[in-house]
């Protein structure tokens, strides 16, 4: 989790609210997929994954600063205790690890043809995980909103 100023948090929350205003399950899926697919790029994917992790920490810190009730929840508990959080973690792990495997093969000047099939299979698994995770996350958000458990913080 990052340290953010109140100004940074308010700017982030304004962008965040605009982004999620009309998002649906497919929107969640496509957002997560646009984060996950670059993680398969040899070498770059590892750095992209680290940046995505930092961005998530920055987002959580911003939300926690503007909604103090969220600050009481440990960020990793959301990741590890929600099914969609675990699905995203596994999906991103596939991409980052494949990126490392591929860049290692490139550095060792290994023939990349044997890596095509496993990479395509892993991309398929990632798409499936993120599709299911997006719909599950949307369902859980809708359910929480129906029960009055979740309201967007006011800026």
DSSP file (Angstrom, degrees, kcal/mol; ACC not computed):
  #  RESIDUE AA STRUCTURE BP1 BP2  ACC     N-H-->O    O-->H-N    N-H-->O    O-->H-N    TCO  KAPPA ALPHA  PHI   PSI    X-CA   Y-CA   Z-CA
    1    1 A X              0   0    0      0, 0.0    57,-0.2     0, 0.0     2,-0.2   0.000 360.0 360.0 360.0 140.2    0.0    0.0    0.0
    2    2 A X        -     0   0    0     55,-0.6     2,-0.5    52,-0.2    53,-0.0  -0.503 360.0-115.3 -94.6 163.0    1.3    3.4   -0.9
    3    3 A X        -     0   0    0     -2,-0.2     2,-0.3    58,-0.0    59,-0.1  -0.885  39.8-176.9 -96.4 127.7    1.2    6.7    1.1
    4    4 A X        -     0   0    0     -2,-0.5     2,-0.1    57,-0.1    54,-0.0  -0.926  22.9-125.0-127.1 150.9   -1.0    9.3   -0.6
    5    5 A X     >  -     0   0    0     -2,-0.3     4,-2.5     1,-0.1     5,-0.2  -0.452  32.5-109.4 -83.6 165.4   -1.8   12.9    0.1
    6    6 A X  H  > S+     0   0    0      1,-0.2     4,-2.4     2,-0.2     5,-0.2   0.877 120.7  53.1 -63.0 -36.9   -5.4   14.0    0.4
    7    7 A X  H  > S+     0   0    0      2,-0.2     4,-2.2     1,-0.2    -1,-0.2   0.926 110.4  46.3 -63.8 -45.9   -5.1   15.9   -2.9
    8    8 A X  H  > S+     0   0    0      1,-0.2     4,-2.6     2,-0.2    -2,-0.2   0.904 112.7  51.0 -62.8 -41.5   -3.8   12.7   -4.7
    9    9 A X  H  X S+     0   0    0     -4,-2.5     4,-2.7     2,-0.2    -2,-0.2   0.909 110.5  48.0 -63.9 -42.9   -6.6   10.6   -3.1
   10   10 A X  H  X S+     0   0    0     -4,-2.4     4,-2.0     2,-0.2    -1,-0.2   0.897 112.4  49.1 -65.6 -40.2   -9.3   13.1   -4.1
   11   11 A X  H  X S+     0   0    0     -4,-2.2     4,-1.9     2,-0.2    -2,-0.2   0.924 113.2  47.4 -63.9 -44.1   -7.9   13.2   -7.7
   12   12 A X  H  X S+     0   0    0     -4,-2.6     4,-3.0     1,-0.2    -2,-0.2   0.935 110.8  51.1 -62.1 -45.8   -7.8    9.4   -7.8
   13   13 A X  H  X S+     0   0    0     -4,-2.7     4,-2.8     1,-0.2     5,-0.2   0.856 106.9  54.0 -63.4 -35.6  -11.3    9.1   -6.4
   14   14 A X  H  X S+     0   0    0     -4,-2.0     4,-1.5     2,-0.2    -1,-0.2   0.933 114.0  41.7 -63.2 -45.1  -12.7   11.5   -9.0
   15   15 A X  H  X S+     0   0    0     -4,-1.9     4,-2.2     2,-0.2    -2,-0.2   0.902 114.7  52.2 -66.2 -41.5  -11.2    9.4  -11.8
   16   16 A X  H  X S+     0   0    0     -4,-3.0     4,-2.4     1,-0.2    -2,-0.2   0.915 107.8  50.1 -62.6 -45.8  -12.3    6.2  -10.1
   17   17 A X  H  X S+     0   0    0     -4,-2.8     4,-0.7     1,-0.2    -1,-0.2   0.884 111.7  48.7 -62.6 -37.9  -15.9    7.2   -9.7
   18   18 A X  H  < S+     0   0    0     -4,-1.5     3,-0.4    -5,-0.2     4,-0.4   0.896 111.8  50.2 -67.0 -39.3  -16.1    8.2  -13.4
   19   19 A X  H  < S+     0   0    0     -4,-2.2     3,-0.3     1,-0.2    -2,-0.2   0.892 118.6  35.4 -65.4 -41.7  -14.5    4.9  -14.4
   20   20 A X  H >< S+     0   0    0     -4,-2.4     3,-0.9     1,-0.2    -1,-0.2   0.371  86.1 104.6 -97.7   4.8  -16.9    2.7  -12.4
   21   21 A X  T 3< S+     0   0    0     -4,-0.7    -1,-0.2    -3,-0.4    -2,-0.1   0.919 101.8  10.2 -53.7 -50.9  -20.0    4.8  -12.8
   22   22 A X  T 3  S+     0   0    0     -4,-0.4    -1,-0.3    -3,-0.3     2,-0.1  -0.005  93.4 142.6-118.6  28.4  -21.6    2.5  -15.4
   23   23 A X    <   -     0   0    0     -3,-0.9     2,-0.2     4,-0.1    -3,-0.1  -0.434  24.8-175.8 -74.3 144.1  -19.3   -0.5  -15.2
   24   24 A X     >  -     0   0    0     -2,-0.1     4,-2.3     1,-0.0     5,-0.2  -0.613  46.2 -79.8-124.1-172.7  -20.8   -4.0  -15.5
   25   25 A X  H  > S+     0   0    0      1,-0.2     4,-2.4     2,-0.2     5,-0.1   0.890 130.6  49.3 -60.4 -41.3  -19.4   -7.5  -15.2
   26   26 A X  H  > S+     0   0    0      1,-0.2     4,-2.8     2,-0.2    -1,-0.2   0.868 109.3  53.4 -67.7 -34.6  -18.0   -7.4  -18.8
   27   27 A X  H  > S+     0   0    0      2,-0.2     4,-2.3     1,-0.2    -2,-0.2   0.894 108.7  48.8 -64.4 -40.8  -16.4   -4.0  -18.1
   28   28 A X  H  X S+     0   0    0     -4,-2.3     4,-2.5     2,-0.2     5,-0.2   0.927 112.4  49.9 -62.3 -45.0  -14.7   -5.5  -15.0
   29   29 A X  H  X S+     0   0    0     -4,-2.4     4,-2.6     1,-0.2    -2,-0.2   0.942 112.1  45.7 -59.3 -50.3  -13.5   -8.4  -17.1
   30   30 A X  H  X S+     0   0    0     -4,-2.8     4,-2.2     1,-0.2    -1,-0.2   0.879 112.0  52.2 -65.8 -36.4  -12.1   -6.2  -19.9
   31   31 A X  H  X S+     0   0    0     -4,-2.3     4,-1.0     2,-0.2    -1,-0.2   0.955 113.5  43.4 -61.1 -49.0  -10.4   -3.9  -17.4
   32   32 A X  H  X S+     0   0    0     -4,-2.5     4,-2.3     1,-0.2    -2,-0.2   0.855 112.2  53.9 -66.0 -34.7   -8.7   -6.8  -15.7
   33   33 A X  H  X S+     0   0    0     -4,-2.6     4,-2.7     1,-0.2     5,-0.2   0.883 104.0  54.8 -68.0 -37.6   -7.8   -8.4  -19.0
   34   34 A X  H  < S+     0   0    0     -4,-2.2     4,-0.5     1,-0.2    -1,-0.2   0.757 112.5  45.0 -67.9 -21.7   -6.1   -5.2  -20.2
   35   35 A X  H  < S+     0   0    0     -4,-1.0     4,-0.4    -3,-0.2    -2,-0.2   0.867 116.7  45.1 -81.3 -40.6   -4.0   -5.4  -17.1
   36   36 A X  H >< S+     0   0    0     -4,-2.3     3,-1.4     1,-0.2     4,-0.3   0.896 101.6  61.3 -75.1 -43.2   -3.3   -9.1  -17.4
   37   37 A X  G >< S+     0   0    0     -4,-2.7     3,-1.9     1,-0.3     4,-0.3   0.871  99.0  55.0 -60.7 -40.8   -2.4   -9.6  -21.1
   38   38 A X  G >  S+     0   0    0     -4,-0.5     3,-1.4     1,-0.3    -1,-0.3   0.741  93.8  73.2 -63.3 -17.9    0.7   -7.3  -21.1
   39   39 A X  G <  S+     0   0    0     -3,-1.4    60,-0.5    -4,-0.4    -1,-0.3   0.679  88.2  61.9 -68.1 -15.4    2.0   -9.4  -18.3
   40   40 A X  G <  S+     0   0    0     -3,-1.9     2,-0.3    -4,-0.3    -1,-0.3   0.580  75.9 109.1 -84.4 -10.8    2.7  -12.1  -20.8
   41   41 A X  S <> S-     0   0    0     -3,-1.4     4,-2.9    -4,-0.3     5,-0.3  -0.525  86.3-101.5 -70.2 125.5    5.2   -9.9  -22.8
   42   42 A X  T  4 S-     0   0    0     -2,-0.3     2,-2.1     1,-0.2    58,-0.2  -0.210  94.2 -15.5 -52.9 125.5    8.7  -11.3  -22.2
   43   43 A X  T >> S+     0   0    0     56,-0.9     4,-1.1     1,-0.2     3,-0.8  -0.335 130.5  69.9  79.2 -57.7   10.5   -9.2  -19.6
   44   44 A X  H 3> S+     0   0    0     -2,-2.1     4,-2.8     1,-0.2     5,-0.2   0.856  88.8  65.1 -58.9 -36.9    8.1   -6.3  -19.8
   45   45 A X  H 3X S+     0   0    0     -4,-2.9     4,-2.4     1,-0.2    -1,-0.2   0.819  96.9  54.4 -60.0 -34.0    5.4   -8.3  -18.1
   46   46 A X  H <> S+     0   0    0     -3,-0.8     4,-1.9    -5,-0.3    -1,-0.2   0.944 112.7  42.5 -65.6 -47.5    7.4   -8.6  -14.9
   47   47 A X  H  X S+     0   0    0     -4,-1.1     4,-2.3     2,-0.2    -2,-0.2   0.894 113.6  52.3 -64.8 -40.4    7.7   -4.9  -14.6
   48   48 A X  H  X S+     0   0    0     -4,-2.8     4,-2.7     1,-0.2    -2,-0.2   0.896 108.1  52.2 -61.6 -41.1    4.1   -4.3  -15.7
   49   49 A X  H  X S+     0   0    0     -4,-2.4     4,-2.2     2,-0.2    -1,-0.2   0.896 109.3  48.6 -63.0 -41.3    3.0   -6.7  -12.9
   50   50 A X  H  X S+     0   0    0     -4,-1.9     4,-2.3     2,-0.2    -1,-0.2   0.897 111.9  49.5 -65.5 -40.0    5.0   -4.8  -10.3
   51   51 A X  H  X S+     0   0    0     -4,-2.3     4,-2.8     2,-0.2    -2,-0.2   0.907 109.9  51.0 -64.5 -41.4    3.5   -1.5  -11.6
   52   52 A X  H  X S+     0   0    0     -4,-2.7     4,-2.1     2,-0.2    -2,-0.2   0.891 110.1  50.0 -62.9 -39.4    0.0   -3.1  -11.4
   53   53 A X  H  X S+     0   0    0     -4,-2.2     4,-2.0     2,-0.2    -1,-0.2   0.922 112.0  47.1 -65.1 -43.7    0.6   -4.2   -7.9
   54   54 A X  H  X S+     0   0    0     -4,-2.3     4,-2.4     1,-0.2    -2,-0.2   0.918 110.8  52.5 -62.6 -42.9    1.8   -0.7   -6.9
   55   55 A X  H  X S+     0   0    0     -4,-2.8     4,-2.6     1,-0.2    -1,-0.2   0.881 107.7  51.6 -61.3 -39.1   -1.2    0.9   -8.6
   56   56 A X  H  X S+     0   0    0     -4,-2.1     4,-2.7     2,-0.2    -1,-0.2   0.912 110.3  48.6 -64.1 -42.3   -3.6   -1.4   -6.7
   57   57 A X  H  X S+     0   0    0     -4,-2.0     4,-2.3     2,-0.2   -55,-0.6   0.882 111.4  49.9 -64.1 -38.3   -1.9   -0.3   -3.4
   58   58 A X  H  X S+     0   0    0     -4,-2.4     4,-2.2     2,-0.2    -2,-0.2   0.913 111.4  49.2 -65.2 -42.9   -2.2    3.4   -4.4
   59   59 A X  H  X S+     0   0    0     -4,-2.6     4,-2.6     2,-0.2    -2,-0.2   0.931 111.8  47.7 -62.5 -46.3   -5.9    2.9   -5.2
   60   60 A X  H  X S+     0   0    0     -4,-2.7     4,-2.9     1,-0.2    -1,-0.2   0.910 111.4  50.8 -63.5 -41.0   -6.6    1.2   -1.9
   61   61 A X  H  X S+     0   0    0     -4,-2.3     4,-2.0     2,-0.2    -1,-0.2   0.896 111.1  49.2 -63.2 -39.4   -4.7    3.9    0.0
   62   62 A X  H  X S+     0   0    0     -4,-2.2     4,-1.8     2,-0.2    -2,-0.2   0.924 113.2  45.8 -65.3 -44.7   -6.7    6.5   -1.8
   63   63 A X  H  X S+     0   0    0     -4,-2.6     4,-2.0     1,-0.2     7,-0.2   0.919 112.6  51.1 -64.4 -43.1  -10.0    4.8   -1.1
   64   64 A X  H  < S+     0   0    0     -4,-2.9     7,-0.5     1,-0.2    -1,-0.2   0.851 108.8  51.6 -63.9 -34.7   -9.0    4.2    2.6
   65   65 A X  H  < S+     0   0    0     -4,-2.0     3,-0.3    -5,-0.2    -1,-0.2   0.872 116.4  39.2 -70.3 -36.2   -8.1    7.9    3.0
   66   66 A X  H  < S+     0   0    0     -4,-1.8     2,-0.4     1,-0.3    -2,-0.2   0.683 124.4  39.3 -88.2 -17.6  -11.4    9.1    1.6
   67   67 A X    >X  -     0   0    0     -4,-2.0     3,-2.1    -5,-0.2     4,-0.9  -0.780  68.5-170.9-131.6  88.6  -13.5    6.4    3.3
   68   68 A X  H 3> S+     0   0    0     -2,-0.4     4,-0.6     1,-0.3     3,-0.2   0.746  82.6  65.3 -55.8 -27.7  -12.1    5.8    6.9
   69   69 A X  H 34 S+     0   0    0      1,-0.2     3,-0.5     2,-0.2    -1,-0.3   0.811 100.6  52.4 -65.0 -27.3  -14.3    2.7    7.4
   70   70 A X  H X4 S+     0   0    0     -3,-2.1     3,-2.0    -7,-0.2    -1,-0.2   0.811  95.0  70.1 -73.9 -30.9  -12.3    1.0    4.6
   71   71 A X  H 3< S+     0   0    0     -4,-0.9    -1,-0.2    -7,-0.5    -2,-0.2   0.746  89.3  63.3 -60.2 -23.6   -9.0    1.8    6.3
   72   72 A X  T 3< S+     0   0    0     -4,-0.6     2,-0.5    -3,-0.5    -1,-0.3   0.660  87.9  83.8 -75.7 -15.4   -9.9   -0.7    9.0
   73   73 A X  S <  S-     0   0    0     -3,-2.0     2,-0.3    -4,-0.2    -9,-0.0  -0.768  85.8-123.6 -91.1 129.0   -9.8   -3.5    6.4
   74   74 A X    >>  -     0   0    0     -2,-0.5     3,-1.2     1,-0.1     4,-1.0  -0.561  18.4-132.9 -70.4 130.3   -6.4   -5.0    5.7
   75   75 A X  H >> S+     0   0    0     -2,-0.3     4,-1.3     1,-0.3     3,-0.5   0.850 103.7  54.5 -56.1 -38.5   -5.8   -4.7    1.9
   76   76 A X  H 3> S+     0   0    0      1,-0.2     4,-3.0     2,-0.2     5,-0.3   0.767  97.5  64.9 -69.7 -23.1   -4.5   -8.2    1.6
   77   77 A X  H <> S+     0   0    0     -3,-1.2     4,-2.2     2,-0.2    -1,-0.2   0.876 100.9  50.8 -67.1 -34.0   -7.7   -9.6    3.2
   78   78 A X  H <X S+     0   0    0     -4,-1.0     4,-0.7    -3,-0.5     7,-0.3   0.902 114.3  45.1 -65.5 -39.9   -9.7   -8.3    0.2
   79   79 A X  H  < S+     0   0    0     -4,-1.3    -2,-0.2     1,-0.2    10,-0.2   0.929 123.2  32.5 -69.0 -46.3   -7.3  -10.0   -2.1
   80   80 A X  H  < S+     0   0    0     -4,-3.0    -2,-0.2     1,-0.2    -3,-0.2   0.683 119.2  49.2 -89.8 -18.6   -7.1  -13.3   -0.3
   81   81 A X  H  < S+     0   0    0     -4,-2.2     2,-0.4    -5,-0.3    -1,-0.2   0.452  96.8  75.0-104.2  -0.3  -10.6  -13.6    1.2
   82   82 A X  S  X S-     0   0    0     -4,-0.7     4,-2.1    -3,-0.2     5,-0.2  -0.921  74.7-137.9-109.8 139.0  -12.6  -12.8   -1.9
   83   83 A X  H  > S+     0   0    0     -2,-0.4     4,-2.2     1,-0.2     5,-0.1   0.903 106.4  49.0 -59.8 -40.7  -13.0  -15.4   -4.7
   84   84 A X  H  > S+     0   0    0      2,-0.2     4,-2.4     1,-0.2    -1,-0.2   0.842 107.7  55.6 -70.0 -30.8  -12.5  -12.9   -7.4
   85   85 A X  H  > S+     0   0    0     -7,-0.3     4,-2.3     2,-0.2    -1,-0.2   0.920 110.0  45.2 -64.4 -43.5   -9.4  -11.5   -5.7
   86   86 A X  H  X S+     0   0    0     -4,-2.1     4,-2.6     2,-0.2     5,-0.2   0.897 111.7  52.8 -65.0 -40.3   -7.9  -15.0   -5.7
   87   87 A X  H  X S+     0   0    0     -4,-2.2     4,-2.4     1,-0.2    -2,-0.2   0.914 111.4  46.0 -62.7 -42.3   -8.9  -15.5   -9.3
   88   88 A X  H  X S+     0   0    0     -4,-2.4     4,-2.9     2,-0.2     5,-0.3   0.913 111.3  52.3 -65.9 -42.2   -7.2  -12.2  -10.3
   89   89 A X  H  X S+     0   0    0     -4,-2.3     4,-2.0     1,-0.2    -2,-0.2   0.924 112.2  45.3 -59.8 -45.5   -4.1  -13.1   -8.3
   90   90 A X  H  X S+     0   0    0     -4,-2.6     4,-2.1     2,-0.2    -1,-0.2   0.923 113.4  50.5 -64.1 -44.4   -3.8  -16.4  -10.0
   91   91 A X  H  X S+     0   0    0     -4,-2.4     4,-1.7     1,-0.2    -2,-0.2   0.933 112.6  45.3 -60.2 -47.2   -4.4  -14.9  -13.4
   92   92 A X  H  X S+     0   0    0     -4,-2.9     4,-2.6     1,-0.2     5,-0.2   0.857 109.4  56.6 -66.4 -33.8   -1.8  -12.2  -12.9
   93   93 A X  H  X S+     0   0    0     -4,-2.0     4,-2.5    -5,-0.3     5,-0.3   0.888 103.7  53.7 -64.6 -39.0    0.7  -14.8  -11.6
   94   94 A X  H  X S+     0   0    0     -4,-2.1     4,-2.4     2,-0.2     5,-0.2   0.949 111.7  45.6 -57.5 -48.9    0.3  -16.8  -14.8
   95   95 A X  H  X S+     0   0    0     -4,-1.7     4,-2.3     1,-0.2    -2,-0.2   0.928 114.5  45.4 -63.1 -47.1    1.2  -13.8  -16.9
   96   96 A X  H  X S+     0   0    0     -4,-2.6     4,-2.1     1,-0.2    -1,-0.2   0.914 114.8  47.7 -65.6 -42.4    4.1  -12.6  -14.8
   97   97 A X  H  X S+     0   0    0     -4,-2.5     4,-2.5    -5,-0.2    -1,-0.2   0.899 112.1  49.6 -67.3 -38.4    5.6  -16.1  -14.5
   98   98 A X  H  X S+     0   0    0     -4,-2.4     4,-2.7    -5,-0.3     5,-0.2   0.887 108.4  54.4 -66.3 -37.2    5.2  -16.7  -18.2
   99   99 A X  H  X S+     0   0    0     -4,-2.3     4,-2.4   -60,-0.5   -56,-0.9   0.920 110.6  45.9 -59.3 -44.2    6.9  -13.4  -18.9
  100  100 A X  H  X S+     0   0    0     -4,-2.1     4,-2.2     2,-0.2    -2,-0.2   0.922 112.5  50.2 -65.5 -44.2    9.9  -14.5  -16.8
  101  101 A X  H  X S+     0   0    0     -4,-2.5     4,-1.9     1,-0.2    -2,-0.2   0.915 113.3  46.3 -60.0 -43.7   10.0  -17.9  -18.5
  102  102 A X  H  X S+     0   0    0     -4,-2.7     4,-2.3     2,-0.2    -2,-0.2   0.902 112.0  48.4 -69.7 -40.9   10.0  -16.4  -21.9
  103  103 A X  H  X S+     0   0    0     -4,-2.4     4,-2.5     1,-0.2    -1,-0.2   0.870 110.7  52.8 -68.7 -33.2   12.6  -13.7  -21.3
  104  104 A X  H  X S+     0   0    0     -4,-2.2     4,-2.2    -5,-0.2    -1,-0.2   0.910 109.9  48.3 -64.2 -41.8   14.8  -16.3  -19.7
  105  105 A X  H  <>S+     0   0    0     -4,-1.9     5,-3.0     2,-0.2     4,-0.3   0.884 111.3  50.4 -65.3 -38.7   14.4  -18.4  -22.9
  106  106 A X  H ><5S+     0   0    0     -4,-2.3     3,-1.1     3,-0.2    -2,-0.2   0.927 110.9  48.4 -65.0 -44.6   15.2  -15.4  -25.0
  107  107 A X  H 3<5S+     0   0    0     -4,-2.5    -2,-0.2     1,-0.3    -1,-0.2   0.887 113.3  46.9 -63.3 -39.2   18.4  -14.6  -23.0
  108  108 A X  T 3<5S-     0   0    0     -4,-2.2    -1,-0.3    -5,-0.2    -2,-0.2   0.449 112.5-123.2 -81.9   1.0   19.5  -18.2  -23.2
  109  109 A X  T < 5 +     0   0    0     -3,-1.1     2,-0.2    -4,-0.3    -3,-0.2   0.874  52.1 166.2  57.9  40.6   18.7  -18.2  -27.0
  110  110 A X      < -     0   0    0     -5,-3.0     2,-0.2    -6,-0.1    -1,-0.2  -0.601  47.6 -96.6 -84.1 146.0   16.4  -21.1  -26.6
  111  111 A X        -     0   0    0     -2,-0.2     3,-0.4     1,-0.1     4,-0.1  -0.464  31.7-155.6 -62.2 128.4   14.0  -22.0  -29.4
  112  112 A X  S >> S+     0   0    0     -2,-0.2     3,-1.6     1,-0.2     4,-0.5   0.572  72.5  90.5 -87.3  -9.9   10.7  -20.4  -28.6
  113  113 A X  H >> S+     0   0    0      1,-0.3     3,-1.5     2,-0.2     4,-0.5   0.891  83.5  54.8 -56.3 -42.9    8.4  -22.8  -30.6
  114  114 A X  H 3> S+     0   0    0     -3,-0.4     4,-0.6     1,-0.2    -1,-0.3   0.692 103.9  58.2 -65.3 -14.2    8.0  -25.2  -27.7
  115  115 A X  H <> S+     0   0    0     -3,-1.6     4,-1.8     1,-0.1    -1,-0.2   0.593  86.4  79.0 -88.6 -11.3    6.7  -22.3  -25.5
  116  116 A X  H <X S+     0   0    0     -3,-1.5     4,-2.6    -4,-0.5     5,-0.2   0.957  92.2  46.1 -64.6 -52.4    3.8  -21.3  -27.9
  117  117 A X  H  X S+     0   0    0     -4,-0.5     4,-2.5     1,-0.2     5,-0.2   0.937 114.5  45.5 -61.4 -49.9    1.3  -24.0  -26.8
  118  118 A X  H  X S+     0   0    0     -4,-0.6     4,-2.4     1,-0.2    -1,-0.2   0.878 113.7  51.4 -61.4 -34.3    1.8  -23.6  -23.0
  119  119 A X  H  X S+     0   0    0     -4,-1.8     4,-2.4     2,-0.2    -2,-0.2   0.928 110.7  47.2 -67.0 -44.2    1.6  -19.8  -23.4
  120  120 A X  H  X S+     0   0    0     -4,-2.6     4,-2.2     2,-0.2    -2,-0.2   0.903 112.6  50.3 -63.6 -40.9   -1.6  -20.0  -25.4
  121  121 A X  H  X S+     0   0    0     -4,-2.5     4,-2.3    -5,-0.2    -2,-0.2   0.926 111.1  48.5 -62.1 -44.7   -3.1  -22.4  -22.9
  122  122 A X  H  X S+     0   0    0     -4,-2.4     4,-2.6     2,-0.2    -2,-0.2   0.884 109.0  52.5 -64.8 -38.3   -2.2  -20.1  -20.0
  123  123 A X  H  X S+     0   0    0     -4,-2.4     4,-2.6     2,-0.2    -1,-0.2   0.910 109.5  50.6 -62.6 -40.7   -3.7  -17.1  -21.8
  124  124 A X  H  X S+     0   0    0     -4,-2.2     4,-2.4     2,-0.2    -2,-0.2   0.904 110.3  48.9 -61.9 -42.0   -6.9  -19.1  -22.2
  125  125 A X  H  X S+     0   0    0     -4,-2.3     4,-2.9     2,-0.2    -2,-0.2   0.915 111.2  50.3 -62.9 -43.2   -6.9  -20.0  -18.5
  126  126 A X  H  X S+     0   0    0     -4,-2.6     4,-2.8     2,-0.2     5,-0.3   0.921 109.8  49.8 -62.1 -44.8   -6.3  -16.3  -17.7
  127  127 A X  H  X S+     0   0    0     -4,-2.6     4,-2.3     1,-0.2    -1,-0.2   0.931 113.5  47.0 -59.9 -45.2   -9.2  -15.2  -19.9
  128  128 A X  H  X S+     0   0    0     -4,-2.4     4,-2.4     2,-0.2     5,-0.3   0.921 113.3  47.6 -62.8 -45.3  -11.5  -17.8  -18.2
  129  129 A X  H  X S+     0   0    0     -4,-2.9     4,-2.8     1,-0.2    -2,-0.2   0.928 114.9  45.1 -61.6 -45.6  -10.5  -16.9  -14.7
  130  130 A X  H  X S+     0   0    0     -4,-2.8     4,-2.5     2,-0.2    -1,-0.2   0.843 111.9  52.0 -71.8 -32.1  -10.9  -13.2  -15.3
  131  131 A X  H  X S+     0   0    0     -4,-2.3     4,-1.9    -5,-0.3    -2,-0.2   0.954 115.4  41.0 -65.6 -49.5  -14.3  -13.6  -17.1
  132  132 A X  H  X S+     0   0    0     -4,-2.4     4,-2.4     1,-0.2    -2,-0.2   0.914 116.5  50.8 -63.4 -42.1  -15.6  -15.7  -14.2
  133  133 A X  H  X S+     0   0    0     -4,-2.8     4,-3.0    -5,-0.3     5,-0.2   0.881 107.8  52.7 -64.0 -39.4  -14.0  -13.3  -11.7
  134  134 A X  H  X S+     0   0    0     -4,-2.5     4,-2.3     2,-0.2    -1,-0.2   0.917 112.4  44.0 -63.2 -44.1  -15.5  -10.3  -13.4
  135  135 A X  H  X S+     0   0    0     -4,-1.9     4,-2.2     2,-0.2    -2,-0.2   0.890 115.4  48.7 -68.8 -38.1  -19.0  -11.7  -13.2
  136  136 A X  H  X S+     0   0    0     -4,-2.4     4,-2.5     2,-0.2    -2,-0.2   0.915 111.9  48.8 -66.9 -43.0  -18.5  -12.9   -9.6
  137  137 A X  H  X S+     0   0    0     -4,-3.0     4,-2.4     2,-0.2    -2,-0.2   0.928 112.3  48.6 -62.4 -45.1  -17.1   -9.5   -8.5
  138  138 A X  H  X S+     0   0    0     -4,-2.3     4,-2.7    -5,-0.2    -1,-0.2   0.915 111.7  49.9 -61.2 -43.4  -20.0   -7.7  -10.2
  139  139 A X  H  X S+     0   0    0     -4,-2.2     4,-2.6     1,-0.2    -2,-0.2   0.919 111.7  47.8 -61.2 -44.5  -22.5  -10.0   -8.5
  140  140 A X  H  X S+     0   0    0     -4,-2.5     4,-2.4     2,-0.2    -1,-0.2   0.869 111.9  49.9 -67.2 -36.0  -20.9   -9.5   -5.1
  141  141 A X  H  X S+     0   0    0     -4,-2.4     4,-2.4     2,-0.2    -2,-0.2   0.937 112.3  47.5 -65.4 -46.5  -20.9   -5.7   -5.6
  142  142 A X  H  X S+     0   0    0     -4,-2.7     4,-2.3     1,-0.2    -2,-0.2   0.910 112.9  49.1 -60.1 -43.2  -24.6   -5.8   -6.6
  143  143 A X  H  X S+     0   0    0     -4,-2.6     4,-1.9     1,-0.2    -1,-0.2   0.912 111.3  49.0 -63.5 -43.7  -25.4   -8.0   -3.6
  144  144 A X  H  <>S+     0   0    0     -4,-2.4     5,-2.8     1,-0.2     6,-0.9   0.879 111.6  49.7 -64.6 -37.9  -23.5   -5.7   -1.2
  145  145 A X  H ><5S+     0   0    0     -4,-2.4     3,-0.8     3,-0.2    -2,-0.2   0.891 108.8  52.3 -68.8 -38.5  -25.3   -2.7   -2.6
  146  146 A X  H 3<5S+     0   0    0     -4,-2.3    -2,-0.2     1,-0.2    -1,-0.2   0.893 111.3  46.9 -61.4 -40.0  -28.7   -4.3   -2.2
  147  147 A X  T 3<5S-     0   0    0     -4,-1.9    -1,-0.2    -5,-0.2    -2,-0.2   0.493 114.7-118.1 -81.6  -3.7  -28.0   -5.1    1.4
  148  148 A X  T < 5S+     0   0    0     -3,-0.8    -3,-0.2    -4,-0.4    -2,-0.1   0.723  79.8 123.8  74.6  20.4  -26.7   -1.6    2.0
  149  149 A X      < +     0   0    0     -5,-2.8     2,-0.4     1,-0.2    -4,-0.2   0.629  67.3  45.0 -86.8 -14.0  -23.3   -2.9    2.9
  150  150 A X        +     0   0    0     -6,-0.9     2,-0.4    -9,-0.1    -1,-0.2  -0.965  57.3 166.0-140.3 120.9  -21.4   -0.8    0.3
  151  151 A X        -     0   0    0     -2,-0.4     2,-0.2    -3,-0.1     3,-0.1  -0.985  41.9-109.6-128.1 142.4  -21.8    2.8   -0.6
  152  152 A X        -     0   0    0     -2,-0.4     2,-0.1     1,-0.1    -2,-0.0  -0.508  42.7-110.7 -67.9 135.6  -19.4    4.8   -2.7
  153  153 A X        -     0   0    0     -2,-0.2     2,-0.3     1,-0.1   -86,-0.1  -0.379  28.4-119.2 -67.3 146.4  -17.6    7.4   -0.5
  154  154 A X              0   0    0    -88,-0.2    -1,-0.1     1,-0.1    -3,-0.0  -0.650 360.0 360.0 -83.3 142.1  -18.5   11.0   -1.0
  155  155 A X              0   0    0     -2,-0.3    -1,-0.1  -142,-0.1  -141,-0.1   0.414 360.0 360.0 -98.1 360.0  -15.6   13.3   -2.1
